[in-house]
Amino acid sequence: NRQHVVRRLLEALATVPVQENENAGAKEVTDTVGVSLSKGPSGGDEWMANPAWKKTAERMVPALVKASNNSSKPASSLELEWVHGYRGFDCRNNIAYVNKTGSQVAFSAAALGIVQDNSTQNASGRKQSYFGEHGDDVLSLATLTTPSGKTLIASGEIGKKPAIYLYSWQPGTGSQGGFFTSLCCLSGYHTKGVTQLVFSADGKVLFSVGADYTVAVYNTEEGHKSFGKMITSSQGPKSSKVLHAALYGAASGGANAFITCGEKHAVTWQLEKGSLKQTECKLTTYRNKIMLSVAYLAGGMAVLGSAEGDLVVVANDKVVPAILQGSAGHGKKAINAIWSSPNGDVLVTGDRGGKVITWRVEAASSKEGNTAMLTSCAEFEISGYATSISVEGGLNMASNVSAGPAVATKTTKGGP
């Protein structure tokens, strides 16, 4: 390398020839003595102009292959048979049951939305159905069964201009698998990716959180003149990551209230007359902690799970003391996953150590006002750590994602 600092320094200071000796390094110096500093770089110095791998790649092309400028898609009869794995290493709140018996579970992998039917115990009899309209990897997923019995699914992707797809799921009958019906594509506001999605209780509104810490609300009421359009949007905490979102307030009453949490914050969002009202919760002694997960509780409250194992109850946008009975909780293990029943009277929490706890939620009173009393009903452990929880079928089944790609299914009463 003729541009090396040491070589240039030796060339500048050299006034007498350097004698050769048995030292190999000395001969290298001798060869460089007397070279003028004014000499420009030779062609060999511009090594990036003709990289070595270029000719190697050209020689790898078989001689029988003719060059073609045809960029059309080749004829193919390939069909996807099975997807192994699930994206849980960097996502949460993206798996859910889509039927009451707990035999069909919706999740995402790569750029696919997937519903897997486990109604048969024979692995060869299980079926998967795929929604493949995404152009990039799916980061978030939300499901809802509407009052009319229709199953809605929304999934958001990563990318510079990420899209949210809204589609319905129709289970199959007999040997026929189920199928998806695409309803609309929502895009144009978020950048980098869509990390969280939450339906309102009636399914008429979809709340989304972007990787750029923005939030948006879309109209998902079929037949409405504004179906598929953004109702309003807002900028979330600029300096803090938003890690989870959930319904807030009277979820069963159709109220369009949501709550988000993340780094040292929790924020409630109320949709009123086409605009979002943002209110930051007063976390008091928890204000410097990272809130990883959140879920709705009965009585218009919410519960937050912290990175240090705290279960923090929020009511009227401020922290109220929670009463825990029957269990010591999760200790100092981060609570990565939280699920609550539609009425908010049952809570399931999972931590980084693999412990999953089912709680019965009851309203209680304290000196600070109304609060929640959480009574432990059951506990079990899974391999790895929980990142998402979904419960269906009258709390008979709980789906928990371990550190690996597999989905472990357990009952809350000690069954398989």
Residue pairs with C-beta under 8 A, 6 or more apart in sequence:
1 7
1 45
2 32
2 35
2 41
2 42
2 45
3 41
3 45
7 32
8 37
10 29
10 32
10 33
11 32
11 33
11 34
11 35
11 37
12 37
14 33
14 34
17 30
17 33
17 34
18 26
18 29
18 30
18 33
19 26
19 30
20 26
20 27
20 30
43 49
80 130
82 128
83 109
83 110
83 112
83 114
83 128
83 130
84 405
85 109
85 405
86 95
86 107
86 108
86 109
86 401
86 405
86 406
86 407
87 94
87 107
87 108
87 109
87 110
87 137
87 138
87 139
88 94
88 95
88 387
88 388
88 401
88 405
89 387
91 108
91 139
91 140
91 195
91 387
91 388
92 243
92 244
92 292
92 293
92 336
92 337
92 387
92 388
93 140
93 141
93 142
93 196
93 244
93 245
93 293
93 337
93 388
94 107
94 108
94 138
94 139
94 140
94 141
94 388
95 105
95 106
95 107
95 141
95 388
95 390
95 399
95 401
95 407
96 105
96 106
96 107
96 141
96 142
96 143
96 390
97 104
97 105
97 106
97 390
97 391
97 392
97 393
97 397
97 399
98 104
98 105
98 106
98 115
98 143
98 145
98 151
98 153
98 169
98 171
99 151
99 171
99 392
100 392
100 393
101 119
101 392
101 393
102 392
102 393
102 396
102 397
102 399
102 409
103 117
103 118
103 119
104 115
104 116
104 117
104 118
104 119
104 171
104 178
105 115
105 116
105 118
105 390
105 399
105 407
106 113
106 114
106 115
106 141
106 143
106 153
106 169
107 114
107 116
107 141
107 407
108 114
108 138
108 139
108 141
108 155
109 138
110 137
110 138
111 132
111 134
111 135
111 136
111 137
111 138
111 157
112 130
112 131
112 132
112 134
112 138
113 130
113 131
113 132
113 134
113 138
113 141
113 153
113 155
113 165
113 167
113 180
114 128
114 129
114 130
114 131
115 128
115 129
115 169
115 178
115 180
116 126
116 127
116 128
117 126
117 127
117 128
117 129
117 171
117 172
117 177
117 178
118 126
118 409
119 126
120 126
127 172
127 177
127 178
128 177
129 169
129 172
129 177
129 178
129 179
129 180
131 153
131 155
131 165
131 167
131 180
131 182
133 165
133 182
133 185
134 155
134 157
134 163
134 165
135 157
135 159
135 163
136 157
136 158
136 159
136 162
137 157
137 158
138 155
138 156
138 157
138 158
139 156
139 157
139 158
139 193
139 194
139 195
139 211
140 155
140 156
140 194
140 195
140 196
140 197
140 208
140 209
141 153
141 154
141 155
141 156
141 197
142 153
142 154
142 155
142 197
142 198
142 199
142 206
143 151
143 152
143 153
143 154
143 199
144 151
144 152
144 199
144 203
145 151
145 152
146 152
146 202
146 203
147 202
147 203
150 168
150 203
151 168
151 169
151 170
152 166
152 167
152 168
152 169
152 183
152 199
152 203
152 220
153 166
153 167
153 168
153 169
153 180
154 164
154 165
154 166
154 167
154 197
154 199
154 206
154 220
155 164
155 165
155 197
156 162
156 163
156 164
156 190
156 193
156 194
156 195
156 196
156 197
156 208
157 163
157 164
157 193
157 194
158 192
158 193
158 194
158 211
159 192
159 193
160 191
160 192
161 187
161 188
161 191
162 187
162 190
162 191
162 192
162 193
162 194
162 210
162 211
163 185
163 186
163 187
164 185
164 186
164 187
164 194
164 197
164 206
164 208
164 218
165 182
165 184
165 185
165 186
166 182
166 183
166 184
166 185
166 186
166 206
166 220
166 228
167 180
167 181
167 182
167 183
168 180
168 181
168 183
169 178
169 179
169 180
170 178
170 179
170 180
170 181
171 178
172 178
172 179
183 220
183 222
183 228
184 227
184 228
185 228
186 206
186 208
186 218
186 228
186 230
188 230
189 210
189 214
189 216
189 230
189 233
190 208
190 210
190 211
190 212
190 214
190 216
191 210
191 211
191 212
191 214
192 210
192 211
192 212
193 210
193 211
194 208
194 209
194 210
194 211
195 209
195 210
195 211
195 242
196 208
196 209
196 242
196 244
196 245
196 260
197 206
197 207
197 208
197 209
197 245
198 206
198 207
198 208
198 245
198 246
198 247
198 258
199 205
199 206
199 207
199 220
200 206
200 207
200 247
200 254
200 255
200 256
201 247
201 251
201 252
201 253
201 254
201 255
201 342
202 254
203 220
203 221
204 219
204 220
204 221
204 224
204 254
205 217
205 218
205 219
205 220
205 221
205 231
205 256
205 271
206 217
206 218
206 220
207 215
207 216
207 217
207 245
207 258
207 269
208 215
208 216
208 217
208 218
209 215
209 236
209 242
209 245
209 260
210 216
213 235
213 236
213 237
213 238
213 240
213 241
213 242
214 233
214 234
214 235
214 236
215 233
215 234
215 235
215 236
215 242
215 260
215 269
215 276
216 230
216 232
216 233
216 234
217 230
217 231
217 232
217 233
217 256
217 271
217 276
218 228
218 229
218 230
218 231
219 226
219 227
219 228
219 229
219 230
219 231
220 227
220 228
221 227
231 271
231 274
232 271
232 274
232 275
232 276
233 276
234 269
234 276
234 278
236 242
236 260
236 267
237 262
237 263
237 265
237 267
240 262
240 263
240 264
240 265
241 262
241 263
242 260
242 261
242 262
243 261
243 262
243 263
243 290
243 291
243 292
243 293
244 260
244 261
244 262
244 291
244 292
244 293
244 294
244 338
245 258
245 259
245 260
245 261
245 294
246 258
246 259
246 294
246 295
246 296
246 302
246 338
246 340
247 257
247 258
247 259
247 296
248 257
248 258
248 259
248 268
248 269
248 296
248 302
249 255
249 257
249 268
249 270
249 296
249 300
250 257
250 300
251 296
251 342
251 343
251 344
252 342
252 343
256 270
256 271
257 268
257 269
257 270
257 271
258 268
258 269
259 266
259 267
259 268
259 269
259 281
259 294
259 296
259 302
259 314
260 266
260 267
260 269
260 294
261 267
261 291
261 292
261 293
261 294
261 304
262 290
262 291
263 290
263 291
264 283
264 287
264 288
264 289
264 290
264 291
265 280
265 281
265 283
265 291
266 280
266 281
266 283
266 291
266 294
266 302
266 304
266 314
267 278
267 279
267 280
267 281
268 278
268 279
268 281
268 317
269 276
269 277
269 278
269 279
270 276
270 277
270 279
271 277
279 317
280 317
281 314
281 317
281 318
281 319
282 317
282 318
282 319
283 289
283 312
283 319
284 318
284 319
285 319
286 304
286 306
286 310
286 312
286 319
289 306
289 307
289 308
289 310
290 306
290 307
291 304
291 305
291 306
291 307
291 312
292 305
292 306
292 307
292 334
292 335
292 336
293 304
293 305
293 335
293 336
293 337
293 338
293 349
294 302
294 303
294 304
294 305
294 338
295 302
295 303
295 338
295 339
295 340
295 347
296 302
296 340
296 344
297 303
297 313
297 340
297 344
297 347
297 361
297 372
298 343
298 344
298 345
298 361
298 362
298 363
298 372
299 315
299 344
299 363
299 370
299 372
300 315
300 316
301 313
301 314
301 315
301 320
301 344
301 370
301 371
301 372
302 313
302 314
302 315
303 311
303 312
303 313
303 314
303 322
303 338
303 340
303 347
303 372
303 374
304 310
304 311
304 312
304 313
304 314
305 311
305 312
305 334
305 335
305 336
305 337
305 338
305 349
306 312
306 334
306 335
307 334
307 335
308 332
308 334
309 329
309 330
309 331
309 332
309 333
309 334
309 335
309 351
310 335
311 322
311 324
311 329
311 330
311 335
311 349
311 374
312 319
312 322
313 319
313 320
313 321
313 322
313 371
313 372
314 320
315 369
315 370
315 371
315 372
316 369
320 366
320 368
320 369
320 370
320 371
320 372
321 366
321 368
321 371
322 371
322 372
322 373
322 374
323 364
323 366
323 371
323 372
323 373
323 374
324 374
324 376
325 373
325 374
325 375
325 376
326 375
326 376
326 377
327 357
327 359
327 376
327 379
329 357
330 349
330 351
330 353
330 355
330 357
331 351
331 353
333 351
333 352
333 353
333 355
334 351
334 352
335 349
335 350
335 351
335 352
336 350
336 351
336 352
336 385
336 386
336 387
337 349
337 350
337 386
337 387
337 388
337 389
337 400
337 401
338 347
338 348
338 349
338 350
338 389
339 347
339 348
339 389
339 390
339 391
340 346
340 347
340 348
340 361
341 347
341 391
341 395
344 361
345 360
345 361
345 362
346 358
346 359
346 360
346 361
346 391
346 395
347 358
347 359
347 360
347 361
347 374
348 356
348 357
348 358
348 359
348 389
348 391
348 398
348 412
349 356
349 357
349 359
349 389
350 356
350 357
350 382
350 385
350 386
350 387
350 389
350 400
351 385
351 386
352 385
352 386
353 381
353 385
354 381
354 382
354 383
354 384
354 385
354 386
354 402
355 379
355 380
355 381
356 379
356 380
356 381
356 382
356 386
356 389
356 398
356 400
356 410
357 376
357 378
357 379
358 376
358 377
358 378
358 379
358 395
358 398
358 412
359 374
359 375
359 376
359 377
360 374
360 375
360 377
361 372
361 373
361 374
362 372
362 373
362 375
363 370
363 371
363 372
363 373
364 370
364 371
364 372
364 373
365 371
377 412
378 412
378 413
378 414
380 410
380 412
380 414
382 400
382 402
382 408
382 410
383 402
383 403
383 404
383 408
384 402
384 403
384 404
385 402
385 403
386 400
386 401
386 402
387 401
388 399
388 400
388 401
389 398
389 399
389 400
390 398
390 399
391 397
391 398
391 399
391 412
395 412
396 411
396 412
396 413
396 415
397 409
397 410
397 411
398 409
398 410
398 411
398 412
399 407
399 408
399 409
400 407
400 408
400 409
400 410
401 407
401 408
402 408
409 416
410 416
